[in-house]
Amino acid sequence: MPSTPDAPPSPILDARELSVAFDTTPVLDHISFSLPAGASLAVIGPNGAGKTVLFRALLGAVPHTGTVRWAPGVRIGYVPQKLDIERDIPITGRDFLTARLAVDRAAVERPDIAAVLRLVGLSEDTSRKPIGTISGGQFQRLLVAFALLGNPTVLLLDEPTAGIDQPGEERLNAMLHRLQEERGLTILLISHELTIVHAYATHVLCLGSGPAFFGPPSILTPDLLANLYREPVSVHAHTHAH
């Protein structure tokens, strides 16, 4: 049904009573949330809370109950935390991206390699180096470029700054925020960096051993975080200049 001027726009993602269990062990239990287009969702919680499983359920990669509804025409790009590729194989970043295009020949309106390299801030020289010789931050940018070749409207990123030093982490987060603003992307991000959550997220989904919590970043009170992580957590919220 088309939206009327008085009605809120249809969500780009609506998940209702989403549950996942492996054998008899529940991992996600009746998770419900809804996101508008252009939102930035941070998924937080301790290790083992089911954050990556949530992403896999949203992608339809694991069996689940409940419903996951993406808006019509959504194109999803996924950036995993770890890629099952040996960093010492003799291929360059450009080879890696070229293989992506070869697999997805049917894609329409896709950007070319030079365009996505510019978007993620990787030079041509860096793209022609073997992937095992570039830094962790550059490799994560390469993975984002790989996802952007599909011309996505939604990006799912599973801890994209894991294993990156702080300057590289800040540059990567700023780049993702710029991409979101320039391209109107909806971003779903798994992160342990609560400062980044406060700086960039419009919505937060908290997963732990108890009920899930969903709302704006202001829900992240010291009490909620202490219950979520089972220990006191301090957050220094600050704004970034864009």
N, C-alpha and C positions, 0 to 999 in steps of 0.2 A: 504494500500500500504506500503510495507516495506521501512524503511529509507535507504537512500544511504549514503556513507561516506561524501558526500558534503552537505547533508540536515540535518537540525536540528532534534533531536529526537521528536517523537510525544509527545504531552503534556499528562500528566496523568489526567488533568482536563481542559476542555475547555467550558466556559460558554459564550453564545452569546445572547445579547438583553434580558437578564433574567429580567422579571417583575412579581411582585406579588401585588395583590390588595385584600383587604377584603371589601366586598360589593363594594362601589364605591370609597373607600379610597386607593390610591396607597401607597404601602410601599416600594417597590423596583421598579425602573424605568430604564429599558434598561441597565442593568449592564453587562459588558463584560470584561472578563479577562481569562488568560490562564496560567497554571502552569506546569513546568517540574517536572519529578519525582525527589524526594529528596528535593524539595523546602520547605521553611517555610514561610507561608503566615500569616501575622498579619492583622486581620480585626478590624479597629478602627472607632470610631465615638461616638457622644453623645448618651445618652439614647433615645430610640425611633427611632433610625435611621434605624432599620431593620436588625441588625447584626444576631440575633438569627433566624429571619425569613429567611435570606439568607441561613444559615446552613440547615434549614428545607427544603428549596427549593432544595438545592444541594442533600439532601437525598431523595427527592421525597415525602416528608411528607406533603407538601402543594401544592395546584394547582398553576401553574405558566405558563406564556408564555415565548417564547424564547426557547433556547436549553441548556441542560446540558449534556455534553458527558464526561464520565469517560473512561479511557483506559481499554481495555479488561483485565479481570482477577483481577481488583482492588478489594481489600477487605477493607471495611471501618469500623473503630472503632469510636464510638461517645461517648464523655464524656460530659454530660450535666452540666450546671451550678447548677441546682437543680435536685435532684432525688426524684420522688414521692414515697418515702419510709419513714416510721416513724422511726426516729433514736432510739426510745425506744422499738422497737419490740425485742423480746429476740432471736436474731440470732447473730452469730459471723461473722467476716469478712470471715472466711473460709467457713461457711455455705453459705454466699452470693455468693462466687465464685463457690462453688460446684453446686449451683442452676443454674448458668450460663452454666456450662458444661452439666448439665442434659437437659437443653432446646435445646442445640445445639449439639446433639449427632452426627449429620452428618458431622461436621467439620473435616477436614483432616489436618494433620501436626500441630495440635494445641499444644501449650506448656502446661505443667501441672501446677498445682497451685503453687507448690514450686518454679518452674522456674519464674513465673510472679511475685511472691512475692520478689524474689531476684532482678528482673529487676527494680522494683519500690522502692526497699529499705525498705520493710516492713519485720519485723522479724516474725518467726513462732509464738512467744509468742503474738505479737500484733494481728496477724490474728485470734487468738483463743479467743480474748476478744469480748464482745458484742459491736456491732457497735456504740451504744450510749455512750460508755465510752472512745472511742479513740478521738484524737484531730481532728480539722477540716482539718489540713494538711494531717494527716494519712488517713482520710476518702477520701480525694481527690486522694491520692495514690491508695487507694482501688478501686476507680472508674476507674482509669487508668489501674490497673491490670485487672479489669472486661473486659475492652475493649480489652486488649492485649490477652485475652484467645481466641479471634477469629482470632489470628494471622494476624492482619491487615497490609496492606501496606500503608494505609492512616489513620491518626488520626485527627478527628475534636474535638476541645476542646473549650467549651463555658465558658470563664472566669474561668479557673480552679483554679485561686488563689483568687477568691472572698471570703472574710471573713477569710482569713488566715493571721496571723501576718507576719511581714516582713522577719524574718529569715526562717519561713516555706515556704514563697513565693519564696525566693531565692533558697532554696533547691529543691523545686518542679520544678522551671524553669530549673535549672541545670540538674535535672534528665531527664526532657523531651528532652533537647538538647542532652544529652548523648545517650538516646534511639534512637533519630533520627540519630545520627552519627553511632551508632553501628549496627542498623538494617536497615538503608537506608530508613527510613520512610519519607513520605511526611506529613507535619503537617499544618493544618489550625487552627488558634488560634484567638479567640476573646479576646481582651485585652484592658484595659484602662491604662496599665503601659507602657508609651512611652519609658522609659529607657530600658525595656526588648525588645521592638520592635527594637530599634537600636542595641542592643547587639546580638540578635539571629535571627531576621527575614531576609529572602532574598528578600521578596516581601511584599508590603503593599497595602491594599485596604481600602480607606477612604470613609465611608458612612456618609452622612449628609442630610441637606434639599435641597442642590443643586446637581450638577452633581457629580458622583463618580470619584475618582482619584485612579489610579493603577500604581504601579511602584516600584522601589527600595526604601528603607527607606530614601534615600537622598531627596526624594520629600517632606519630612515633614519639610517644611520651617516654620518659625514663622508666616508668612502671611497665608499660607494654614491652619495651625492649628487654628489660630485665626478665620478664616472664618468658619472652620469646627465646632468648639466648641462655636462660638459666644462670645469668650472672650480670652484674652491673655493666651497662654500656653507656659510654659518653659520646655525644655527638656535638660537633662544633659546626653549626650551620652558618654558612656564609654565602654571599652572592658572588657570581663571577661576572666580570665585565664582558659583554658580548660585542 
